[in-house]
Amino acid sequence: MSQAICSRIANLFLLLLLEISLPSFLWAGNEEIDYVSPSSEDQGVSPEFLASYLDLWVVVENYDKELHVLDRGLNVFVSLSLENIGEVVDLKTANGSIIVVNTDGSEFDITPSAFAPRGSSGEAVQSEIQPVESRVGFVYEEDGTLSVSVSNEALLGLRGVAESQNLSSLEFSLEPISSGDSELVDWRPLNRLETGEVILLWTERQRAGGFEFARFFVGRFGSDGLEAGFEVPAWESENVGSVPVAVSSTGNAKFLMIDRGINLVTMTFQPVGAFLTAAQSEDRLNEILDGYFGDIQGSAVPEIAKPPLPKTTRVQMLVTAEKYLKNITFLSSRNLGLSLDFGCRGESRHLRPRKLENAVGGSVIGGVPYAWGKYDSISGYREKVASGSLAGDICTNFRYGELNGGGTCSGNCVIKESAGVDCSGFVTRVWGIGSQKYGTSTLSQISSKLESKSELRPGDILLKAGSHVYIFLAVGKDKPIRFQVIDASVSKGGVAQRVLRETNLAGYLPYRYDAVQE
């Protein structure tokens, strides 16, 4: 094997070492914001980030590159199209502007005047914003606890000028609150209240009933540590920066729920005793297990005659994955098909991946594009493109129903004219299988579930049956835990390598291909 190939394989192992029942709630919705919900093999297209600003709520929709501001009644106050949005990881304020922070470290400003309500001069919004200093330190200790230090200058959140700055420094520790076998795997500060308490969001990995799963909590911490909290419903998102929960500086908490419109659920802080009792109850644990794994929990694994599987090695898996990742496609006008705005309706059901939105004949793209229901080999994909097949297709079965008022299209929306791979088709090919395509609901038939994500090795998968699948590459040594994966997705428009947090993998189980040669 050449030195160049060995080097490329090695690069795939490198990590970007980056750093349900609800409590009593009320909810209201706004269906004016256009989006497609994540479902089936159609992830990452929902609003991803929620923050509070004065009496308003800021919602970032990564896929459509839009930022929406909602008032108390969840009416659309203003919507902005922001082409510079990548994968948003934070919103902060400085020098009188709101700053959007992407996962790649890039930032761009939104001036307060942009938050003027529709049809107004902008005078209705208080535009002066205090600079925010985020001075919160975290140390993960050997005993599994998290030591937290908060400077008296740590303000956090998006804050208006009327809010107090008479704050004290805080020091406290956090340990897992889930019952039984659990550990802290991720955390971040959300805000600081006017009265000085700090709001934290954290993730715990719990093992129970033969399964491993993530749980999400928000806590209010003062000088004596944890004072109150609530459990956050599991959410589904591919973006590493997704934070669908926000708490204003006055303690008003909201959860971003996706249901054909923007729904903000009002979450209630429970006193620490009631909070811990609810989090550790047997009923709550059973509810979580049933929600994540109800279809397979307690059911006997059927004895099926597994088909003869081609043997492969982990090196071969990674070499194949890299070929899909780095493939170069020279497009002709025939490869582009129907426009993005008019596809996926009726029988004209091709929908171009977003990465091809501005492509024309003669454009060049990197990576094999996403194509619903497809599992083309590299050579097969190239031949189809050369013969004029459509490059990619994100008109998934679920998306067709969203855009056409329900129902499904003939052939489960799989059209023979497209070329590419979907998430499970990509895994099928990386595992060296060319005889048939396995879906997210059938990949478990040719693989074995691992006891824990800590057992994952390069080429194994993280699978959510009926939804999505990632190929695992590596994991960071330190906490907060970061997973490096590669997958084919709608949100990326095709095969892409990315870094995920535990929050992105709620309900995903680790599996290993049965014919891998160690």
C-alpha positions in Angstrom: 0.0 0.0 0.0 1.4 3.4 -1.0 2.5 5.9 1.6 -0.1 8.4 0.3 -3.0 5.9 0.8 -1.7 5.1 4.3 -1.6 8.7 5.1 -5.2 9.3 4.0 -6.3 6.3 6.1 -4.6 7.7 9.1 -6.2 11.0 8.6 -9.6 9.4 9.0 -8.7 8.4 12.5 -7.9 11.9 13.6 -10.4 13.7 15.7 -11.2 17.3 15.9 -10.6 17.4 19.6 -13.2 20.0 20.4 -13.3 20.9 23.5 -40.6 11.2 27.7 -42.6 12.7 30.1 -42.4 16.4 30.6 -42.9 18.4 33.8 -46.1 20.4 33.8 -45.9 22.6 30.7 -47.8 24.8 28.3 -47.2 25.1 24.7 -48.1 27.3 21.8 -47.1 27.1 18.1 -46.4 29.0 15.0 -46.9 27.3 11.6 -45.8 30.3 9.6 -42.2 29.2 9.5 -41.6 26.8 6.7 -39.5 23.7 7.3 -39.5 20.0 7.0 -39.5 17.9 10.1 -36.8 15.3 10.6 -38.1 11.7 10.2 -37.0 8.5 8.7 -33.7 8.9 6.7 -34.3 12.6 6.5 -32.4 14.2 9.3 -31.0 17.6 10.2 -33.5 19.9 8.5 -35.3 21.2 11.6 -34.6 24.4 13.7 -31.5 23.7 15.7 -30.8 26.5 18.2 -33.0 28.4 20.6 -32.0 31.4 22.7 -33.8 34.1 24.7 -33.3 37.9 24.1 -35.2 40.3 26.4 -38.9 39.1 26.0 -38.2 37.5 22.6 -37.1 34.0 21.5 -34.5 33.5 18.8 -34.8 30.4 16.7 -32.0 29.4 14.2 -32.9 27.2 11.3 -29.6 25.9 10.0 -30.8 24.0 7.0 -32.8 26.9 5.5 -30.2 29.4 6.7 -32.8 31.5 8.5 -33.1 33.2 11.9 -36.5 33.9 13.3 -37.5 36.1 16.3 -40.7 35.2 18.1 -42.6 37.3 20.6 -44.2 36.0 23.8 -47.2 34.7 21.8 -44.9 33.0 19.4 -45.8 35.3 16.6 -43.1 35.9 14.1 -41.5 39.2 15.1 -38.9 39.1 12.3 -37.3 36.6 10.0 -33.8 37.0 8.6 -32.1 35.1 5.8 -28.5 34.6 6.8 -26.3 33.0 4.1 -23.3 32.8 6.5 -25.0 30.4 8.9 -23.1 27.2 9.1 -23.8 24.9 12.0 -24.6 27.3 14.8 -23.1 26.5 18.1 -23.8 29.7 20.1 -25.3 33.2 20.1 -23.6 35.9 22.1 -23.6 39.7 22.4 -20.8 42.2 22.2 -20.4 45.8 21.2 -24.1 46.3 20.7 -24.5 43.4 18.3 -25.7 39.8 18.4 -23.0 37.5 17.2 -23.8 34.1 15.6 -21.0 31.6 16.3 -20.6 28.6 14.0 -18.9 25.3 14.8 -15.9 26.1 12.6 -15.2 29.1 14.7 -16.5 31.7 12.2 -18.6 34.5 13.5 -20.8 37.2 12.1 -22.8 40.1 13.6 -26.5 40.9 13.5 -27.2 44.5 14.4 -30.0 45.1 16.8 -31.9 47.1 14.2 -32.4 43.8 12.3 -34.7 42.8 15.1 -37.3 45.4 14.2 -40.8 44.0 13.9 -42.4 43.8 10.6 -43.7 47.1 9.4 -42.1 49.2 12.2 -39.3 51.7 12.3 -37.4 49.6 14.8 -38.1 51.8 17.8 -40.2 49.1 19.4 -37.1 47.0 20.3 -34.5 48.0 23.0 -31.4 47.9 20.9 -28.6 48.4 23.5 -27.1 45.1 24.5 -24.5 44.6 27.3 -21.2 42.9 26.2 -21.2 39.4 27.6 -18.2 37.7 29.3 -18.5 33.9 29.4 -16.2 33.1 32.3 -17.2 29.7 33.4 -14.7 26.9 34.0 -15.3 23.2 33.9 -13.0 20.4 35.2 -14.0 16.8 34.9 -12.6 15.0 37.9 -11.3 11.4 38.2 -14.2 10.4 40.4 -16.7 11.3 37.6 -17.9 14.6 39.0 -17.7 18.0 37.3 -16.2 20.9 39.1 -17.7 24.3 38.0 -16.3 27.8 38.8 -18.2 30.9 37.7 -16.6 34.3 37.8 -18.5 37.3 39.1 -18.0 38.7 35.6 -19.7 35.8 34.0 -23.0 37.1 32.5 -23.9 34.6 29.8 -26.8 34.7 27.4 -28.3 37.5 25.4 -28.9 40.4 27.9 -30.5 43.8 27.8 -29.1 46.9 29.5 -31.6 46.9 32.3 -30.4 43.7 33.8 -28.3 43.6 37.0 -24.6 43.1 37.0 -24.2 42.8 40.8 -23.2 39.1 40.7 -21.0 36.9 42.9 -18.6 34.2 42.0 -19.8 30.6 42.4 -18.1 27.3 42.9 -19.9 24.0 42.9 -19.8 20.4 41.7 -22.1 18.3 39.6 -22.4 14.5 39.7 -24.7 12.2 37.6 -28.2 12.2 38.9 -29.6 9.3 36.9 -30.0 6.1 38.9 -27.6 3.2 38.5 -24.8 3.1 36.0 -24.5 6.6 34.5 -21.8 9.1 33.7 -21.5 12.8 32.7 -20.6 13.1 29.0 -21.4 16.7 27.9 -22.2 20.1 29.4 -22.6 23.8 28.6 -23.8 26.9 30.4 -27.0 28.4 29.1 -27.5 31.6 31.0 -27.1 33.5 34.3 -30.2 34.8 36.1 -30.5 38.4 37.2 -30.4 37.0 40.8 -27.0 35.4 40.2 -27.8 31.7 39.7 -26.2 29.9 36.7 -28.2 27.7 34.4 -26.4 24.6 33.0 -27.5 22.0 30.4 -25.8 18.6 30.7 -26.0 15.1 29.2 -25.7 11.8 31.0 -25.1 8.4 29.5 -27.1 5.8 31.3 -27.1 2.0 31.0 -30.1 0.0 32.0 -32.2 -2.9 30.8 -29.4 -4.0 28.4 -29.4 -0.7 26.6 -27.3 2.5 26.7 -29.0 5.9 26.1 -28.6 9.6 26.7 -30.6 11.8 29.1 -30.6 15.6 29.1 -31.1 17.9 32.1 -31.2 21.6 32.9 -30.3 22.8 36.4 -30.3 26.0 38.3 -27.1 26.4 40.5 -26.4 28.8 43.3 -23.9 29.1 46.1 -25.0 25.8 47.6 -25.0 23.9 44.2 -28.0 22.4 42.5 -31.3 24.2 43.6 -33.8 23.1 40.9 -34.0 21.5 37.5 -36.0 19.6 34.9 -35.4 16.8 32.4 -35.3 17.9 28.8 -37.1 15.7 26.2 -34.8 13.9 23.8 -34.4 15.7 20.6 -33.2 14.6 17.1 -30.6 16.6 15.3 -27.4 16.1 13.4 -25.8 19.4 14.1 -23.2 19.4 16.9 -24.2 22.8 18.1 -27.9 22.1 18.5 -29.4 23.5 21.7 -33.2 23.3 21.6 -33.7 24.6 25.2 -33.3 28.2 26.5 -33.7 30.0 29.8 -34.1 33.7 30.0 -32.3 35.8 32.6 -35.6 35.9 34.6 -35.8 32.1 34.7 -38.4 31.5 31.9 -37.5 28.2 30.3 -38.6 27.0 26.9 -38.0 23.8 24.8 -38.1 23.9 21.0 -40.5 21.2 19.9 -41.0 20.3 16.2 -44.5 19.5 15.0 -45.3 21.1 11.6 -44.6 24.5 13.1 -42.4 26.1 15.8 -43.7 25.0 19.2 -42.1 26.4 22.4 -42.9 24.3 25.4 -42.8 26.1 28.7 -40.6 24.0 31.1 -41.0 24.2 34.9 -38.1 24.1 37.3 -38.7 21.5 40.0 -37.2 22.0 43.5 -34.1 19.8 43.8 -35.8 17.1 45.9 -38.7 16.6 43.5 -36.3 16.9 40.5 -34.0 14.1 41.7 -36.9 11.9 42.7 -38.5 12.2 39.3 -35.2 11.7 37.5 -34.4 8.5 39.5 -37.8 6.9 39.5 -38.4 3.5 38.1 -41.4 4.7 36.2 -39.4 7.4 34.4 -36.7 4.8 33.5 -39.2 2.4 32.0 -40.8 5.3 30.1 -37.4 6.2 28.5 -36.7 2.6 27.6 -40.1 2.2 26.0 -39.7 5.5 24.1 -36.2 4.7 22.8 -36.4 0.9 22.4 -40.1 -0.1 22.8 -40.1 -2.1 19.5 -37.2 -4.3 20.6 -37.1 -4.2 24.4 -37.9 -7.5 25.9 -38.5 -9.2 22.6 -36.6 -12.3 21.7 -34.1 -11.9 18.9 -35.5 -14.0 16.0 -33.3 -16.7 14.7 -32.9 -15.9 11.1 -30.7 -17.5 8.5 -28.2 -14.8 7.8 -27.0 -14.6 4.1 -23.4 -15.3 3.3 -21.6 -12.0 3.9 -18.5 -10.8 2.1 -15.5 -10.5 4.5 -13.8 -7.2 4.9 -11.3 -5.5 7.1 -11.4 -2.1 8.9 -8.8 -0.7 6.6 -10.9 -1.7 3.6 -14.0 -0.1 5.1 -12.2 3.2 5.6 -10.6 3.2 2.2 -14.0 2.7 0.6 -15.6 5.4 2.8 -12.8 7.9 1.8 -13.5 7.2 -1.9 -17.1 8.3 -1.4 -16.0 11.3 0.6 -13.4 12.5 -1.9 -15.1 11.6 -5.1 -15.1 14.5 -7.6 -18.1 14.8 -10.0 -18.1 17.0 -13.1 -21.8 17.8 -13.7 -23.6 18.3 -17.0 -27.0 20.0 -17.2 -28.6 16.6 -17.6 -27.4 15.7 -14.0 -29.3 18.5 -12.4 -32.9 17.7 -13.4 -35.8 19.6 -12.0 -35.3 22.8 -10.0 -35.1 22.8 -6.2 -38.3 24.8 -5.9 -40.6 22.6 -8.0 -39.5 19.0 -7.4 -40.9 16.4 -5.1 -44.5 17.0 -6.0 -46.9 14.7 -8.0 -44.9 12.5 -10.2 -42.2 15.2 -10.8 -40.5 14.0 -7.7 -36.8 14.7 -8.0 -35.4 17.2 -5.4 -31.9 18.4 -5.8 -29.6 18.2 -2.7 -28.9 21.7 -1.3 -25.2 21.4 -2.1 -26.3 21.4 -5.8 -28.7 24.3 -5.4 -26.6 26.7 -7.4 -25.0 24.1 -9.7 -25.1 24.5 -13.4 -23.7 22.4 -16.3 -19.9 22.4 -15.8 -20.0 22.6 -12.0 -17.8 20.4 -9.9 -18.9 18.9 -6.6 -17.0 16.9 -4.0 -18.4 13.8 -2.3 -21.0 11.4 -3.6 -24.4 13.1 -3.3 -27.3 11.8 -1.2 -29.9 9.9 -3.2 -32.9 8.4 -1.5 -33.1 4.6 -1.7 -29.8 4.3 -3.6 -26.6 2.3 -2.9 -24.5 2.9 -6.0 -20.9 1.7 -6.0 -18.3 4.4 -6.9 -17.9 3.0 -10.4 -21.6 2.6 -10.8 -22.3 6.2 -9.6 -19.7 7.5 -12.1 -21.1 5.6 -15.0 -24.7 6.7 -14.2 -23.6 10.4 -14.0 -21.7 10.1 -17.2 -24.8 8.7 -18.9 -26.9 11.6 -17.7 -28.5 10.3 -14.5 -29.6 12.9 -11.9 -26.9 13.6 -9.3 -28.6 12.9 -6.0 -32.2 13.1 -4.9 -33.5 14.2 -1.5 -37.2 13.6 -2.3 -37.5 11.1 0.5 -40.8 9.3 1.3 -41.4 11.5 4.4 -40.5 14.8 2.6 -42.9 14.0 -0.2 -45.7 13.6 2.4 -44.8 16.9 4.0 -44.8 18.8 0.7 -48.0 17.1 -0.6 -50.3 17.2 2.4 -49.6 13.6 3.3 -49.5 10.3 1.4 -46.6 8.7 -0.3 -45.4 8.6 -3.9 -45.2 5.5 -6.0 -42.2 3.3 -5.6 -41.6 4.8 -2.1 -40.1 7.8 -3.9 -37.2 5.9 -5.2 -36.6 6.9 -8.9 -34.4 5.0 -11.2 -33.0 8.1 -12.8 -31.0 9.2 -9.7 -27.5 8.3 -8.7 -25.8 8.4 -5.3 -26.3 6.8 -1.9 -28.5 7.3 1.1 -27.3 6.7 4.7 -27.9 2.9 4.8 -26.8 2.4 1.2 -23.5 4.1 2.1 -23.0 1.7 5.0 -24.0 -1.3 2.8 -21.2 -0.4 0.3 -18.6 0.5 2.9 -19.1 -3.0 4.4 -18.4 -4.4 1.0 -21.9 -5.7 0.2 -22.9 -5.4 -3.4 -25.6 -8.0 -3.7 -28.4 -6.1 -2.0 -29.1 -2.9 -0.1 -29.8 -3.0 3.6 -31.9 -0.3 5.2 -31.7 1.2 8.7 -34.4 -1.4 9.8 -32.4 -4.3 8.4 -28.7 -3.5 9.1 -29.1 -5.2 12.5 -29.6 -8.5 10.6 -26.0 -8.5 9.4 -24.4 -7.0 12.5 -24.3 -7.5 16.3 -25.2 -5.0 18.9 -22.3 -3.9 21.2 -22.8 -3.4 24.9 -21.6 0.2 24.9 -20.5 3.0 22.7 -17.1 2.7 24.4 -16.6 -0.5 22.5 -16.9 1.1 19.1 -14.0 0.7 16.6 -13.5 2.3 13.2 -16.0 0.9 10.7 -18.7 0.1 13.3 -22.0 1.9 13.1 -24.3 4.0 15.3 -27.8 3.0 14.2 -31.3 4.3 14.9 -33.5 1.8 13.2 -36.0 3.4 10.8 -34.2 6.7 11.0 -30.5 7.1 10.3 -27.1 5.5 10.6 -23.5 6.8 11.0 -20.2 5.0 10.4 -18.0 5.5 13.5 -14.4 6.7 13.0 -13.0 7.7 16.3 -13.8 9.3 19.7 -11.9 11.9 21.7 -10.0 10.8 24.8 -11.3 13.6 27.0 -14.7 14.9 28.1 -17.0 16.4 26.9 -17.1 13.4 24.5 -16.9 14.0 20.8 -17.5 11.3 18.1 -16.0 11.6 14.7 -18.3 9.9 12.1 -18.9 9.8 8.4 -22.4 9.4 6.8 -24.6 10.3 3.9 -27.3 12.7 4.9 -29.9 15.2 3.5 -28.5 18.0 5.6 -25.0 17.7 4.2 -26.4 16.8 0.7 -24.3 13.7 0.5 -21.3 11.9 2.1 -19.6 14.0 4.7 -17.3 13.6 7.7 -18.4 15.4 10.9 -18.0 15.6 14.7 -21.0 14.8 16.9 -21.8 15.1 20.6 -23.7 12.6 22.7 -26.7 14.8 22.4 -26.8 14.0 18.6 -27.0 10.3 19.3 -30.0 9.9 21.6 -31.5 6.5 20.8 -28.6 5.3 18.6 -27.2 1.9 19.3 -23.7 0.6 18.4 -23.4 -2.3 16.0 -20.5 -4.2 14.5 -20.6 -5.9 11.0 -20.7 -9.7 11.4 -18.1 -10.4 8.7 -15.4 -7.9 9.7 -12.0 -9.5 10.1 -10.2 -8.1 13.1 
